Amino acid sequence: MICAGSSTEGMRFTAKHTVYSFCLGKGINAPTVFANVAARIQEFAARTGRRSETFVISMVIAAETDVEAWTRWEHIESGADQAAIEWMQGQAAADARPTSDTNVRQLADATSAVNINMSTFIGSYASVARMLDEVAAVPGTGGVLLTFDDFVKDVKDFGTRIQPLMRCRQHMTKEAA
């Protein structure tokens, strides 16, 4: 079972009742920024005697070069639906029990509301592979939930251009060969 929650209450529930936790990494090209969340889940899980691992919700914008990938990201940002973002932020502000660590506050944060503040990896295939290896090295990480801007093409590119470059996935590359 998987649960999402970044508040203290949510993490306690997750550690007590589930095996996996989703979390937002938040930020651009900041692969280990979620480490404190993964550590907190591990702490709560240790108290319950259960195992619980974190899956980081992440967006990948990859291309042959860093410049090409950043150009794609800038295109996405420039086309953001500002009215929708403002509505989302208004809904977050209406939260009757606001705390800074709730999902609704994180999703609506102005930092990168265009993609609901999930961690975003922007760069060449090699740059993204390196950042995902950094994610994998964070204690308590079970995996990454990936989303892409051009889903079908980018999933294929992930499997053929990124994953083979990832040190943490070398066992998969060898099995596929």
VENKA-V354824 format. One record per helix or strand. SS is the DSSP state (h for helix, s for strand). FROM is the first residue (numbers start at 1). TO is the last residue. If there is no record, write none. Layout:
{{SS;FROM;TO} {SS;FROM;TO}}
This chain:
{{s;2;4} {h;8;17} {s;20;24} {s;28;28} {h;35;48} {s;53;63} {h;66;78} {h;82;93} {h;103;108} {h;113;115} {s;119;124} {h;125;136} {s;141;148} {h;151;165} {h;167;176}}
